[in-house]
């Protein structure tokens, strides 16, 4: 990236990425701590870029997890209801049984598939966060896989140099109409 990036910015960007692991200690720490770090030093382009990307990635992962869980639970419930119509099926405080487990294999396979998908999502997160931290410590950019760009670059910061304030526009004779 740029040689003007100071060590403090690299360190803060690295900490920003690693702070997402706080979710294992504090609920929603993967949103809270990166957001706080990003908002405190948002005026620095390197921190702004890494902060936006880290938060976008966490929001994306949260949505993917919710989607996988919703689809998985829906399919499992559908299979259980369908199975319950064909097979003696009992759920109670002391027991859960299906007359023949061979008929419930579709539920076991579905649970396995969705568990694998959630595990893959977890390992992608671990790998991506560690990779982003290494890139940030080296002063380089990183693009997260599977990330949806919810928080885009603020266009006002880039166009302010070319826009006039309302007072300047009013006082400019070329902009006045009768």
N, C-alpha and C positions, 0 to 999 in steps of 0.2 A: 504494500500500500504506500503510504506517504512517509517519508523520513522525518516529517515534522511531528509525528505522534510521539508524545513524551511517555516516559516510563509509567507515570501516574495513570494516564489514560489506558495504557495496555493492562496494567494491574486491575484497574477498576472494571474494565470490560471482561477480564478473566473472572473476577469475583462475581460480576453480574451473571455470567453464564453458570458458574458453579452454584450460585445461590438457589437455583431451581431445585437442587437436591434437598432443600429445606422442607419440601413437601413430605418427606419421610418422617419429619419431626413435628411440623406444624401444618395443620390442614390449610390448603391453598397458599402455602409458603412459596410455591413455584410461581405464583402470580404476584404476591405481595412484595417480596424482597427485590426481585428484578425490577418491578415497577418503581419502587422507591429509589433504587440506585440509578435507574434510567432518568427519572424526573429530576433528580438533584443535579445531574451533569449533562442534561439534554442539549445544552447549547454547544457542546463539543461534538463535531460531526462524527468522529470515530465512536464515541459512546452512544450517540443517537442511533447510528446505524446498527450497532450490535444490540442495543436495548430493544429497538423495534423488532428486530429479527427474533430475539429470544422470546419476547412476549407473544409475537405472532405464532411462533412454534408451539408454545405452551397452550395457547388458545386452540390451535389446530389439534394438538394431541388430545385435549380435553373433549373436543367435539367428536373426534374419531372414537374415543373410548366410549362416550355416551351412545354413539351410533351403533358400535359393535355390541354393547350390552343390550340396547333396546331391541335390535334385530335378533340377537341370540335368545333373549328371554321370550320374545314373541314366538319364535320358532319352537322353543322348548315347550311353552304353554300349549301351543297348537298341537304338537305331537302328543303331549300328555292327555289332552282332552280327547283327541282322536283315539288314543290307546285306551283311555278309560271307557270308551263306548264299546270296545270290543272285548276287553279283558277285565276280570275282576280287579279293581284298582281301589286301594284304600289308603287314605292319608289321615293320620291322627297323631295325638301327642305321644303315643307309645310305639307307633308302627308306621312303616311305609313299605308296602309290598305290592308287587305285581306278580300275578300267578306264575307267569313264565318270563324269566329275565331275557330270553331270546327275543321276545317281542318288543322289549324296551331298548334294543340296541341302537335304534335311530336317535334316541335321546342321549345315550352315552356318546355316540359319534358326534352329535351336534355340540354337546358340551366340550368335547375334546377339540373340535375345530375352532370354536370360539375362544377356548383357553389358549390355543396356539396363536391365534390372531392377536390376542391381548399381550401374550408374551413377546411376540415379534415387535409390537408397538413399544413395549417397555425397553427391549434391547436396542431398538432404533433410537429411542430417546437417550439412553445412556451413551451410546456411541456418538450421536450427534452433539450432545452437550459437551462431552470430553473433547471432541474434534474442534468445536467452536471455541472452547477455552484455550486450546493449544494455538489455534490461529490468532485469537485475540492477543495472547501473550507475545506472539511474534509480530503483532502489528498488521495482520492481514485480515481481509474480509472473509466471511463464511456465509454460505447460503444453506439453510437447513433443508433437508429433504422433507417432502410431504407438507410443507408449510404453506398456509394460506395467508395472503397479505391483507390482514384486517386493518392494521395500523400502517398506513402509507406515509410516505415522506410528506411533510407539511409544505405545500406548494407556496404558501405565503412567504416563507423565508427566502425562497429562491427568486421571487418576483418583486420583492420590495424595492430593489435597486432601480427597477424600471417603472415603478408606479409613482404617481404624484399623490401627495396628500390632498384631502378635500379642500383645504385652504389654498394650496398651490393651484389647484384646478380652477377654483373660483376666481382667484386673482389673475390668472392667465387670460389675456385678452383674446387669444385664439379660441378658447373654450366657451367664451360668453356668447350667448345668442339673445336677440331681442324679440 
